[in-house]
Amino acid sequence: MSEPLVIVGNGMAAARLVDELAKAALGRYAIAVIGAEPRLAYNRVLLSSVLAGETASHDIELRPAQWWRDRGVTLKYGCAATGIDVGRRELKIANEESIAFSKLVLATGSMPLRLNVPGADLAGVHTFRDSRDVDLLLTLAARKQRVVVVGGGLLGLEAAYGLAKAGSPVTLIHLMDRLMERQLDAPAAELLKSLVERKGIEILLNANTARLLGENRVEGLELADGRRIEAEAVIFAAGIRPNVALAKEAGIPVNRGIVVDDQLQTGVPDIFALGECAEHRGVCYGLVEPAYEQARVLAQHLAGAPAAYQGSVMATNLKVSGVGVFSAGDFMGGQGSEAIVLSDARGGSYKKLVISDGRLAGAVLVGDTADALWYLELIRRREPIAKIRKDMMFGRSLAMPAEAA
């Protein structure tokens, strides 16, 4: 008889775990997936493409309903988990139902941050995080309403691009001195800023939000330096925090995220966590690829095979506001490292490779990201690069012609 395994969360991490389990332990578990959003799991990375009208909402679904059925998965979406009874090994869900589990996996993701400023609860103030947010923002864009986006990280840029492409006048404000400061160095961020501004988006840096203006509905935003920006809607996209409430209320140890070991197990036996809600060796990864790596390890572990998650090389490889952006590893460069830089601002391209101890330690690419995965492979393998050093800036085909052929 199959062992009951329940996954809380129906996002990209959960879908990948089901896929990996089907390969490693098909039939061993009777899997139930509980998701709060009222739809099948989808590619969250493509939400801005839906907002921009480049992709239809149904086209970003990761797998069709039949795929889940073929793997014997019971799907409950549009259904919120409300509590975990650790002693009785039951998950409580809406309408006072409960589901028994032998193993429980928490893949609850993250929640968008709302700035703690006056006016943050006014009507017309939104977040950009899931497909329901996209539906709201599409309504704004259809009315051509003037929008201020707060946050110059990935989410903020994607919201701004989608809204601008859909027809809204957009101003993006960012607290820091450069966009995507966690993923880009200063020259790369400056190039990205100029490329985004060419798409008609106004960008204000070093801009600290003091309060939102309006009586019952938002009418604008005031910065700490006194500047005011008119707006009919404000979008908070200034970061995320791991969704740990369910675990915390059940007495499962949490710090910033749900604390897990190298087998992705929490402080409670047979309860696991992965993806954005998990904290491994003090790190919460807010990216897709680490969640996929965790899913592979957890599936192997649940299949009874030895497996350990050692952490992930931080990497971003995405289209940001329609611009290719990649960064990985130690792209800022520590003591004793050196950087090779190729910059073409007019052509919209920037490359920086950081070398340490004769190995590629980090990379930043803006514009031309064709060789991103090759650079990431070099960083992860930590192979000596002396033989390809003089050509590696120009890509794999030139640096390793025999292999590329």
N, C-alpha and C positions, 0 to 999 in steps of 0.2 A: 504493500500500500504506500502511495506517495506521501511524503512528509509535507505538512502545510507550511509554506513559506509566504509571508506577506510583505509586500513592498509598499511603503507609504511615500507617495509622490509619483507622478506620471509624466516626468520630464525626460530630458535627454539621457541622464545618468541611469534612470530606471529602465528605459528602453534598451540601452546598451547592456545592462546587467541581464535582462531577459534573453537577449541575443546570445550573450556569452554562456549563460546557463544552458541554453538549448544545445550549444555545441559541446559543452563539457559534461553535462549531467542530465540529458533529456530523459524525462520520466521519473527522475528521482524525487522531484518536488511538485506538489500541487500549488501553483503560483497564483496568488491574488494580488492585483495592483490597484491601489486606492489613490485616486487623484482628485484634487479639489476643483481643477479647471474643468469646464463642461465640454471637453473635446478630447480626441485622441492625442497622444504625445506628438509634439511638433518641434521643429528646429528653431529654437529661440533666436539663434544668430540671424535668421532671415526675417525677423519681425520688421526691421526698418525697410526691407524690400517690399513687404506688404504695404507698409505705410506710404512708401514712395510710388505705389502702383506698379511696381516692376514684377511682382509675383502675386498670385492669388492666394488667399488664406488657406484654402484646402490643399494647395500644392506644397505647403511646408510641413505637412504631416510626415512623420518619420516612417511609419508603417501603416498599411491599411488594416482595417478591422479583421480581415481574414487571416492576416499574418499572426495576430495575437491568438486567434482561435486555433490555428494550426499547431500552436505550441502549448495548447491546453491552458492558456492563461484566462483567469476570470478577471475581467476589467470592470471596475466601478469608478467611472469618472463623473465629475460634478458632485462628488461625495467627499465631505471633509472628515478627516480623522480627528476625534475629539479627546482621546486619552488612551494611555497604555496601562493595562493592569499587569505589572511585571510578575506578580505572584501567581496569578491565574493564567498568565500567558495569553492574554486577550487584547485585541485592539478594539477600542470603542469608536464607532463612527456615528454620523448623524442619525437622527431618529431613534436614538437609544439602542441601536443594533450593536452587535459585537462579532468579531471574527477571531477564532482561535488560531494560534500560530505555534509552530515548533521553533521556527527561526523568523526574525523580524529584521527588515532592512529599512532604515530611514534615509530617504532620498528627498528630503523636504525642501531643498534649495535655499534660496535667499529671499529677503524682503527688501523693497526699495526704501532708502532713507528719505525722510521728509525733514527739511531743515527746521530746527526749533527756533523759528522767528515769528514775530507778530504777523497775523494774517495768513498763516500757513493753512488754516482750516477754512478759508473762504471758498465759496463756490467758484469753479473755474480753475482750481489748482489741482493738477493731476500728477501721476507718476508714469514712467514708461518702463514696463517690466514684462508684461504678458500680453496675450492676444486680446484680452478684454480692454486693456489700456489702448491698444492699437485701434479698436473699434471707436473708442471715445475720440482719439486724436484724428481719425479719419473724418469724423463729424466736424471737428474744428476746422480742418483743412478745407473741407467742402464749403464752409462759410467764409473762407479766406480771412479768418481772424488773425490778428497780430499776436504772435506768441513769443514769450521769453522762455528759453530753456536754461535751467540752472545746472551747470556741470559740464566740464570740458573733457571728461573721460570718454570711453567708448560709447556708453549708453547715451550720453548727452549729444555727442556728435551724430550718432545714428538717428536720434529723435529729431534733431535740427535738420538733418539732410532729408529725412522722410517728409517732414512737414513742409519744407521749402519746395521740394519736388512736387508735392501735392498742391502747392499754391498759396501757402501762408507766408506772410512776411515774418522772418525769424531773426531774433537777436539771441546769441548764445553768450552767457556770462560764466566766467570761471575764476575761482578764488586764486589759483596758482599763476605763476608767471609764464607757463607754457601749457599747451594742450597735451593730454595723455602723458603726464609727467612720469608715471610709473613704467611706461613702455617705451618712451622716446627720449633721446638726448635733445639738447637745445636746438641744434641746426635742423634735425629731423622734424621737430615740433613746429619750428618756424616755417618750414616748407609746407607741412600739412596745413597750417593756418592759412597760408596764401592760397593753396589749392582749394580749400573749403570756402574761403571768401569769394573766389571766382564763381562759385555756385550761387552767389547772392545772399549768403548768410553773414550777418554782422557779428563779429566776435570781439568781446571785451575781456581782457585778461586782468589779473590782480583786482578783480571785482568782487567785493565782499557784500553779500546780501544782508541788509539791515532789517528790512520789513517789506511786507506786501501791502499794497494800497487798495482801499475800497471799503465800502460799508458792509454790504451783504455778498457782493461778488467782486472778484479781483479786477482792479482797473489799472494796475501797474506795479512797479517794483522800485524800491529805493535802496541805493547802495550806501555803504558806510561813509563814503566821501560826499554824500549828499546828492549825487546824480539820481535823476528819476527816469525811468523808462516806462512808457505807456504799454499796456498789454491787455488783451481781452482774455488771455489764458496764460498760465504759468505752468511749466512742466519741470518737476524735480527729477533730475537724473544725476544726482550727486553722490552716487555710491549705493552699496548694498550691505546688508548684514545677514549672517547665517540665520536660518529659521530654526531656532533651537527650542521653542516653547514647549512642544510636545515632549521632547526628551527631558527637559528641565523639570516639568511638572511630574514626570514619572520617576524622578530621582536618578536619572542617568547623568553621569558627570559631564558637565559642559564648561568650557572657558568661553572664548569668543565663538567657537563652533562646538559641535558634539565631539568629544575627545575619542579618538580611535587609535588602535595599535597597528602594527604592520600587517595584520590580517583584516584590518578595517573593523575589528570588533570594538564595541564600546566597553564601558566599565561594567556592563551587565552581560553575562554569558549568553551567547546565541542572539544577541541584538547587535546589529551592525549599522554603520552609516557610511555614506559615500557622497561625492559631489560637493556642491557649494556649502552644504550644511556641516560637513565633516572638518575636523581639525586634526591633522596628522603631524606629529613632531613639532607642534606649535604653529603650523602653517595652515591657513584656510585658502584653498585655491578657488578663485572666482572665474575659472576658465573651463572650457569643455574638455580639452585633451587630458588634463589630470583626472577628471571624472571617468573618462573612458579607460585610462590606465588602471584606476582603482577598480572599475567593474571587471576587468580581466582578472585581476588578482583575487577579488572576492569570489568570482565564479569558480576559479580553480580551487580555492579554499573550501567552498561549499560542496565541490565535487569530491573532496577528500584528498586532493593533491597538495603537495607542499608548495606554498606560494607566499611571497612577502612583498609588500609595497614599500619601496625605498624612498619615495618622494619623486617629484617631477621637476624637470628643467622647465622653468617658466618660459612660455613662448606665446606670442600673439601673431596670428597669421590671418588677416581678415581684410575685407574691403571696408574702409572707414569713410563714410560719406562719399562713396564711389571711388575712393583712392586706395590703392593697394598699400597695406602697412604690415610690416613684419618686424618683430624683435624677439630675441631669445638670449638666454644666458646672461653673463656679466657684460652687458653692452656698454656700461659706463667706463669700465676698465679700472682695475685696482693698481696698487703700487707694483712697478716692474712690468706692467703690461704695455703694449703699444697698439696704436690704431692705424689702420689704412682707411682713408676716406676718399670717396669719389662723389663729387657734388655737382649737379647740373640744375640749378634753380629754375632757369628759363624752360628747360625741358621737363621739369617736374619730377626729377629723380635724385635720390640720395642713397648712398651706400656707405656703411661703416662696418668694418670687421675688426674685432679686438682680439689680439694674439697674446697669449701668456704661456710661458714655458714651452714654446714651440708648437702650441696647439691653438685651435680656434676656441676662444672662450665665450664670445658673444658677437651678436650682429644686429644691425638695424638697417632696414630697407624701407624706403618710401617711394612709391611710384612703380618701379620695376621690381616685382617680387617673384619673378619666374624661378629663381634658384633658391627660394626660401627653404624648401624642405631639404635640399642638399646641405645648406649651411647648418640647419638644425641637426641633421644626421652627423655632421662633422663635430658639432658641439657635444652631442650626446656620446659619441664614441670616443672622444678625446684622443683621436689618432694624431701622430705627428704630421705637420703639414709642410715641412721643409721643401719637398719636391714640387708642390703645387703653389707655393706661396706667391711667386711673382705673377701667376695667372689667375689665382682663385677669385680675385675681385671681379673678373670678367665672366665668371660663371662656369658651370660644370663642363659645358661642351668644349670650352677652350682649355680649362685646367686639366681635364681628364678626357681627351678626345677619344681614346680607344674605348673607354668605358661607356661614354655617351653614345658612341656609335653602336 
